[in-house]
């Protein structure tokens, strides 16, 4: 008899963004005359930069010619891209990363999900609450979380680290000993950041407890303020305790092109049950070589193009556009009397829902009355209850219209 991985039965019914998409599709079907503005999932709306488009065309031409055609590439990514990443994303901020520590992939969602494969299933995981659902769901699938408790909306073995207005969205270090710590800064969903001193505390904790930090830096390109680390490796000693994930999805509008990378420093170690030190760079490399055949050549040339002078200028223009949307949302909501957070160093605005609403009730209210889609905070974890997320990734016109509609509700 074929059996299943029963951990899958511990998952909530549907992935957050699929649930929202279904609800919105139903509303749209019942109200075909209504123009729904979607500021829910963090998906970009501007086209890819011209420099990226040109690179795709050139690479496509190469693939069409016998002399320049390429088949399987290196599983870790082509050197032309890894070298640019090392130089431009790290050397420029004073961090030395060897190209062999960089693993190019098709997305940070896959990497943050797959990385768990190289760690024991007995490890205790710690997640901020609210959190990007992928970290939790993939650990449920792996069997690290135990069962779901409906009362608390929590999994029994997971350490939840609340990040709410009460603690200024700065989660406290766990009181108990944990092994795998997921941090995402600038944060999805709250749009808030940690300064260098705060991040240094996590690095110190990880060192002291022989834990590992899985640091998701997908929104790094949106940082505007000083003293906000662009990489966890800006913190001394972090290379001994942290894996960093970066994505081109939001940085360069690659949500449909698909390219990201993960940094696994050579200093990074984890242990066997008997206490033997194991090099994680080698382990992740082994995993990738077995399960992954690399990102398409055309995509990697597209990614390389964002590091050219033109490419950098063009992607910065797009980021500025989204940052302006974020200001429109922040200021507009403040005027309308909402309490708002984030939006300064991130494309997400996190707001308190009006008294008397749960975050799902507020979702329904906004959809029905303003025809605006956001994401209910509780979908990101129990401490997200009472909050709501809007993204700055819409078009400017739609963003302005959505905020006007919300203001007019008052
Ligand atoms: C989000 O809306 O949280 C993100 O777009 C999801 C993702 O990047 O996978």
Boltz pocket constraint, residues with backbone or C-beta under 6 A from the ligand:
constraints:
  - pocket:
      binder: B
      contacts: [[A, 40], [A, 41], [A, 42], [A, 43], [A, 109], [A, 132], [A, 188]]
      max_distance: 6.0
